[in-house]
Amino acid sequence: MGREVGVALIGQRFMGRAHANAYAKVVPFFDPPVRPILRVACGRNEGRLAEFARRFGFSEYTTDWGKAVAREDVDLVDICTSNDLHAAIAIRAAEAGKAVFCEKPLARDLAEAKRMLAAVERAGVPHMVCFNYRFFPAVRLARELIREGALGEVRQFRAIYLQDWLVDPAFPRTWRLVRARAGSGALGDTAVHIVDLARFLVGEVAEVVGMLSTFVRERPLPDGPGTGPVDVDDAAAFLARFENGATGVFETTRMATGRKNFMHLEVNGSVGSLFWNAEDPNVLWFHSEKDPAAARGFRRIVVTEPEHPYAGNWWPPGHILGYEHSFVHAVYELLSALAEGRNPEPDFRDGIAAQAVLEAVLVSAAERRWVAVAEVLGG
């Protein structure tokens, strides 16, 4: 890999903006070993796309993702599209010899995700999934504490991810509410994040039992009169057993009135606990049974010290970071891996592992039973 990486960004909306901002910020703050050069932005709306490319510094733009992927000056294809395009773009990019950076969930279903992994492995190209919550300094610190044994034997994990943007029944039937395009609803949109964090912090999930709910089954069509069916879940909840014996409780919904982007996770061990809230992302709460009895309780750690992961590249201690910084950290790890000739993490294998848990929940909800993750993986 040379000193520059030519980037094609596919997708100009929410995630496209988050990724484009990350490329702009990573160089001045992290001085990565290779520099991203923003060659081309791709999207469906040409009018908005031109403005997007200008504002974020892309040299060119196109509405044809095939042309963007095929460019000789592109080394990295960054996929920020709806889920139904992930596989086609990733496979084409791999066949063209490009590194692939893909938004979550990796695919609409496990079979599609496996085809994507086969393509990048066959081509021998680097691949990464953007599970951005892994890259908050407080989450990295949580992992360090768990690995160092500060919690003792990890016994329990619980996480909720609550949003409310679908509460209004008049909200239109966007692609995220259509199974053929999204694969699933809240399960693949938000639960996939807490599943990945569970794997990142605790370990692999062995089996699950779950339920899914759809509260509004018809919604207005976004581009015409009438309504259309909603065939994905509005809410999901499931229990899990981890391979290491720990238990897990997971809940996610896009119908929790008053909750905007409320992700809360807690890990309990034999000698300690920790919890983290994504709406207060700079703080990690930690409790240790090893503290003197009279002083035990959760301590509030503001994770902004230079010793904390990534934090030293930004501001003085106590000057907080936000949502967008997690994408900058992910892009820095991606660029560093490309420079060193290794595969970045989390990669498509991690995407498949998370997808397999989602698939097991779907089977469990349909058949009303515990389902082993190995069963859906075919192992």
C-alpha positions as CSV (number, residue, x, y, z in Angstrom):
1,M,0.0,0.0,0.0
2,G,1.4,3.4,-1.0
3,R,1.2,6.6,1.0
4,E,-2.2,7.4,-0.4
5,V,-5.5,5.5,-0.5
6,G,-8.0,6.5,-3.1
7,V,-11.5,6.4,-1.6
8,A,-14.9,5.8,-3.4
9,L,-17.7,6.5,-1.0
10,I,-21.0,5.0,-2.0
11,G,-24.0,6.7,-0.2
12,Q,-24.5,10.4,0.6
13,R,-27.0,10.4,3.4
14,F,-26.7,9.9,7.2
15,M,-23.8,7.3,7.1
16,G,-22.2,8.8,4.1
17,R,-21.8,12.1,6.0
18,A,-20.5,10.4,9.0
19,H,-17.8,8.5,7.0
20,A,-16.9,11.6,4.9
21,N,-16.4,13.6,8.0
22,A,-14.2,10.9,9.4
23,Y,-11.8,11.0,6.4
24,A,-11.6,14.8,6.7
25,K,-10.7,14.7,10.5
26,V,-8.4,11.6,10.6
27,V,-5.4,13.3,9.0
28,P,-5.0,16.4,11.1
29,F,-5.7,14.7,14.4
30,F,-4.2,11.2,13.9
31,D,-1.6,11.6,11.1
32,P,-2.3,8.1,9.8
33,P,0.5,6.2,7.9
34,V,-1.5,6.4,4.7
35,R,-3.7,9.3,3.6
36,P,-7.2,9.0,2.3
37,I,-7.7,10.8,-1.0
38,L,-11.4,11.4,-1.7
39,R,-11.7,10.4,-5.3
40,V,-15.4,10.0,-5.9
41,A,-18.7,10.2,-4.1
42,C,-21.7,8.2,-5.3
43,G,-25.4,8.6,-4.6
44,R,-28.8,8.5,-6.2
45,N,-29.8,12.2,-6.1
46,E,-27.5,14.0,-8.4
47,G,-28.5,17.5,-7.3
48,R,-27.8,16.8,-3.6
49,L,-24.7,14.7,-4.5
50,A,-23.0,17.6,-6.2
51,E,-23.3,19.7,-3.1
52,F,-22.2,16.7,-0.9
53,A,-19.1,16.2,-3.0
54,R,-18.2,19.9,-2.8
55,R,-18.7,20.3,0.9
56,F,-16.7,17.2,1.9
57,G,-13.9,17.6,-0.7
58,F,-14.5,14.8,-3.2
59,S,-12.8,15.4,-6.6
60,E,-15.7,13.9,-8.6
61,Y,-19.2,12.4,-8.1
62,T,-21.3,9.9,-10.0
63,T,-24.7,8.2,-9.7
64,D,-23.3,4.9,-11.0
65,W,-21.7,2.9,-8.2
66,G,-20.3,0.4,-10.8
67,K,-18.2,3.2,-12.4
68,A,-17.0,4.4,-9.0
69,V,-15.9,0.9,-8.0
70,A,-14.1,0.3,-11.3
71,R,-11.9,3.4,-11.2
72,E,-8.2,2.7,-11.3
73,D,-7.5,5.5,-8.9
74,V,-9.7,3.9,-6.2
75,D,-8.2,1.6,-3.7
76,L,-10.9,1.5,-1.0
77,V,-14.7,1.2,-1.5
78,D,-16.7,2.5,1.4
79,I,-20.3,1.3,1.4
80,C,-22.9,3.5,3.2
81,T,-26.0,2.4,1.2
82,S,-29.2,0.7,2.1
83,N,-28.6,-2.9,3.2
84,D,-29.9,-4.5,-0.1
85,L,-26.9,-3.0,-2.0
86,H,-24.1,-4.1,0.4
87,A,-23.5,-7.5,-1.1
88,A,-23.5,-6.4,-4.8
89,I,-21.1,-3.5,-4.2
90,A,-18.8,-5.4,-1.8
91,I,-18.5,-8.4,-4.2
92,R,-17.8,-6.2,-7.2
93,A,-15.2,-4.2,-5.3
94,A,-13.5,-7.4,-4.1
95,E,-13.4,-8.7,-7.7
96,A,-11.8,-5.4,-8.7
97,G,-9.1,-5.8,-6.1
98,K,-10.3,-3.0,-3.8
99,A,-10.3,-3.0,0.0
100,V,-13.9,-2.9,1.3
101,F,-15.3,-0.9,4.3
102,C,-19.0,-1.6,4.9
103,E,-21.6,-0.2,7.2
104,K,-23.5,-2.5,9.5
105,P,-25.3,-4.8,9.3
106,L,-23.0,-6.5,6.9
107,A,-25.9,-7.9,4.9
108,R,-29.6,-8.6,4.9
109,D,-29.1,-12.1,6.0
110,L,-26.5,-14.7,6.9
111,A,-26.3,-16.3,3.5
112,E,-25.6,-13.0,1.8
113,A,-23.0,-12.1,4.4
114,K,-21.2,-15.4,3.8
115,R,-21.1,-14.6,0.0
116,M,-19.5,-11.3,0.9
117,L,-16.8,-12.9,3.1
118,A,-16.1,-15.5,0.4
119,A,-15.6,-12.8,-2.2
120,V,-13.1,-10.7,-0.1
121,E,-11.2,-13.9,0.9
122,R,-11.1,-15.2,-2.6
123,A,-9.8,-11.8,-3.8
124,G,-7.4,-11.4,-0.9
125,V,-8.5,-7.9,-0.2
126,P,-8.8,-6.2,3.2
127,H,-12.3,-5.9,4.7
128,M,-13.9,-4.1,7.6
129,V,-17.4,-3.6,9.1
130,C,-18.2,-0.2,10.7
131,F,-19.3,-1.2,14.2
132,N,-18.4,2.3,15.3
133,Y,-19.4,2.0,19.0
134,R,-16.4,-0.2,19.5
135,F,-14.3,2.9,19.0
136,F,-15.4,5.1,21.8
137,P,-12.6,5.5,24.3
138,A,-14.9,4.4,27.2
139,V,-15.8,1.2,25.4
140,R,-12.1,0.4,24.8
141,L,-11.4,1.1,28.4
142,A,-14.2,-1.2,29.4
143,R,-12.6,-4.0,27.4
144,E,-9.2,-3.4,28.9
145,L,-10.7,-3.6,32.4
146,I,-12.5,-6.9,31.6
147,R,-9.4,-8.4,30.0
148,E,-7.2,-7.4,32.9
149,G,-9.6,-9.3,35.3
150,A,-10.9,-6.2,37.1
151,L,-14.4,-7.7,37.0
152,G,-13.3,-11.2,37.8
153,E,-15.3,-13.9,36.1
154,V,-17.8,-12.3,33.8
155,R,-21.2,-13.6,34.6
156,Q,-23.9,-11.2,33.2
157,F,-24.3,-8.9,30.2
158,R,-27.3,-6.7,29.6
159,A,-27.9,-4.1,26.9
160,I,-30.8,-1.9,25.6
161,Y,-30.8,0.2,22.5
162,L,-33.9,2.4,22.4
163,Q,-35.1,5.0,19.8
164,D,-38.4,6.6,19.1
165,W,-38.3,7.8,15.4
166,L,-41.1,5.3,14.4
167,V,-43.6,6.2,17.1
168,D,-45.8,8.3,14.7
169,P,-47.9,5.9,12.6
170,A,-47.8,8.6,9.8
171,F,-44.0,8.2,9.5
172,P,-43.5,6.9,5.9
173,R,-42.6,3.4,4.9
174,T,-38.9,3.9,4.2
175,W,-36.5,1.2,3.0
176,R,-35.7,0.3,6.7
177,L,-39.3,-0.9,7.0
178,V,-39.2,-3.3,4.0
179,R,-37.7,-6.8,4.6
180,A,-36.6,-7.1,1.0
181,R,-34.3,-4.1,1.4
182,A,-33.4,-4.1,5.1
183,G,-33.4,-7.8,6.0
184,S,-35.0,-7.0,9.4
185,G,-36.1,-4.1,11.4
186,A,-34.8,-2.9,14.8
187,L,-33.0,-6.3,15.1
188,G,-30.6,-5.5,12.2
189,D,-30.6,-1.8,12.6
190,T,-29.8,-1.3,16.3
191,A,-29.6,-4.7,18.0
192,V,-26.7,-5.6,15.8
193,H,-24.6,-2.9,17.6
194,I,-25.2,-4.3,21.0
195,V,-24.6,-7.8,19.8
196,D,-21.3,-6.7,18.4
197,L,-20.4,-5.0,21.7
198,A,-21.4,-8.1,23.6
199,R,-19.0,-10.1,21.5
200,F,-16.3,-7.4,21.8
201,L,-16.6,-7.3,25.6
202,V,-17.7,-10.7,26.8
203,G,-17.3,-13.3,24.0
204,E,-19.2,-15.4,21.6
205,V,-22.9,-16.0,21.9
206,A,-23.8,-19.7,22.1
207,E,-27.6,-19.7,22.0
208,V,-30.6,-17.3,22.1
209,V,-34.4,-17.3,22.7
210,G,-36.3,-14.2,21.5
211,M,-39.4,-12.4,20.4
212,L,-40.2,-9.8,17.8
213,S,-43.0,-7.3,17.7
214,T,-44.4,-5.1,14.9
215,F,-46.8,-2.4,16.3
216,V,-47.6,-0.4,13.2
217,R,-48.3,-2.8,10.3
218,E,-49.2,-0.3,7.5
219,R,-47.5,3.0,6.8
220,P,-47.8,5.8,4.2
221,L,-45.8,5.2,1.0
222,P,-43.0,7.8,0.8
223,D,-43.3,8.6,-2.9
224,G,-47.0,8.3,-3.6
225,P,-50.6,7.9,-2.3
226,G,-51.7,5.0,-0.2
227,T,-50.0,2.8,2.3
228,G,-47.8,-0.3,2.3
229,P,-47.2,-3.2,4.7
230,V,-44.4,-3.2,7.3
231,D,-42.9,-6.6,7.3
232,V,-40.0,-6.1,9.7
233,D,-39.9,-5.9,13.5
234,D,-40.4,-2.6,15.4
235,A,-39.0,-4.1,18.6
236,A,-36.9,-7.2,19.5
237,A,-36.0,-8.8,22.8
238,F,-33.9,-11.9,23.5
239,L,-32.0,-13.8,26.1
240,A,-28.6,-15.3,25.4
241,R,-26.1,-17.7,26.8
242,F,-22.5,-17.0,26.0
243,E,-19.9,-19.8,25.3
244,N,-18.0,-18.8,28.4
245,G,-21.2,-19.4,30.6
246,A,-22.2,-15.8,31.0
247,T,-25.9,-14.8,30.5
248,G,-27.2,-12.0,28.3
249,V,-30.3,-9.8,28.1
250,F,-30.9,-7.7,25.0
251,E,-33.7,-5.3,24.1
252,T,-34.1,-2.9,21.2
253,T,-36.9,-0.9,19.7
254,R,-37.5,2.1,17.5
255,M,-40.8,2.8,19.3
256,A,-39.7,3.9,22.8
257,T,-41.3,7.3,23.3
258,G,-38.8,9.9,24.5
259,R,-35.7,7.8,23.7
260,K,-33.6,9.2,20.9
261,N,-30.5,7.1,20.8
262,F,-30.3,5.5,24.2
263,M,-27.9,2.6,24.3
264,H,-27.1,1.4,27.8
265,L,-24.9,-1.7,28.5
266,E,-23.8,-3.3,31.8
267,V,-21.4,-6.1,32.6
268,N,-21.4,-7.9,35.9
269,G,-18.6,-10.1,37.1
270,S,-17.6,-12.0,40.3
271,V,-15.7,-9.0,41.7
272,G,-16.8,-6.0,39.8
273,S,-19.3,-4.3,37.3
274,L,-19.3,-1.6,34.8
275,F,-21.9,0.2,32.7
276,W,-21.9,2.7,29.8
277,N,-24.5,4.9,28.2
278,A,-24.0,6.0,24.6
279,E,-25.8,9.3,25.3
280,D,-23.1,10.1,27.9
281,P,-20.3,8.5,26.0
282,N,-17.3,10.0,27.8
283,V,-18.1,8.4,31.1
284,L,-17.6,4.8,32.2
285,W,-19.0,3.7,35.6
286,F,-17.0,1.0,37.4
287,H,-17.6,-0.8,40.7
288,S,-15.1,-3.1,42.4
289,E,-15.7,-5.5,45.3
290,K,-12.0,-5.1,46.1
291,D,-12.6,-1.5,47.4
292,P,-12.9,-1.0,51.1
293,A,-16.4,-2.0,52.2
294,A,-17.2,1.5,53.5
295,A,-16.3,3.1,50.1
296,R,-17.8,0.6,47.7
297,G,-20.0,1.9,44.9
298,F,-19.8,2.8,41.3
299,R,-17.1,5.3,40.5
300,R,-17.5,7.7,37.6
301,I,-14.5,7.7,35.2
302,V,-14.3,10.5,32.7
303,V,-12.5,8.8,29.8
304,T,-10.7,11.8,28.3
305,E,-7.2,11.4,29.7
306,P,-4.2,11.1,27.4
307,E,-3.7,7.5,28.7
308,H,-7.2,6.5,27.5
309,P,-7.6,5.0,24.0
310,Y,-7.7,7.6,21.2
311,A,-8.4,10.5,23.7
312,G,-4.9,11.9,23.7
313,N,-5.2,12.8,20.0
314,W,-8.0,15.3,20.6
315,W,-8.4,17.8,23.4
316,P,-7.1,18.4,26.9
317,P,-8.6,16.2,29.7
318,G,-12.2,16.8,30.4
319,H,-13.0,18.2,26.9
320,I,-15.5,15.7,25.7
321,L,-15.8,13.7,22.5
322,G,-19.0,12.8,20.6
323,Y,-20.7,10.4,18.2
324,E,-18.7,11.5,15.1
325,H,-15.3,10.8,16.8
326,S,-16.1,7.1,16.9
327,F,-16.0,7.1,13.1
328,V,-12.7,8.9,13.0
329,H,-11.2,6.3,15.2
330,A,-12.6,3.5,13.1
331,V,-11.2,5.1,9.9
332,Y,-7.8,5.5,11.7
333,E,-7.7,1.8,12.5
334,L,-8.7,1.0,8.9
335,L,-5.9,3.1,7.4
336,S,-3.3,1.8,9.9
337,A,-4.2,-1.8,9.0
338,L,-3.9,-1.0,5.3
339,A,-0.5,0.5,5.8
340,E,0.7,-2.5,7.8
341,G,-0.6,-5.0,5.3
342,R,-3.0,-6.7,7.8
343,N,-6.8,-7.0,8.0
344,P,-8.5,-4.4,10.1
345,E,-11.0,-5.2,12.9
346,P,-13.9,-5.7,13.1
347,D,-13.9,-7.5,9.7
348,F,-16.4,-9.4,7.7
349,R,-16.0,-12.4,10.0
350,D,-17.2,-10.2,12.9
351,G,-20.1,-9.1,10.7
352,I,-21.0,-12.7,10.1
353,A,-20.8,-13.6,13.8
354,A,-23.2,-10.8,14.6
355,Q,-25.4,-11.7,11.7
356,A,-25.6,-15.3,12.9
357,V,-26.9,-14.1,16.3
358,L,-29.6,-12.0,14.6
359,E,-30.5,-15.0,12.4
360,A,-30.8,-17.2,15.5
361,V,-33.2,-14.7,17.1
362,L,-35.3,-14.7,13.9
363,V,-35.6,-18.5,14.0
364,S,-36.3,-18.5,17.7
365,A,-39.1,-15.9,17.4
366,A,-40.7,-17.8,14.6
367,E,-40.4,-21.3,16.2
368,R,-40.7,-20.2,19.9
369,R,-37.6,-22.1,21.1
370,W,-34.0,-21.7,22.1
371,V,-31.7,-21.7,19.0
372,A,-28.0,-22.4,19.0
373,V,-26.0,-20.0,16.9
374,A,-24.0,-22.9,15.5
375,E,-27.3,-24.3,14.2
376,V,-27.9,-21.3,11.9
377,L,-24.2,-21.2,10.9
378,G,-24.5,-24.8,9.8
379,G,-21.8,-25.9,12.3
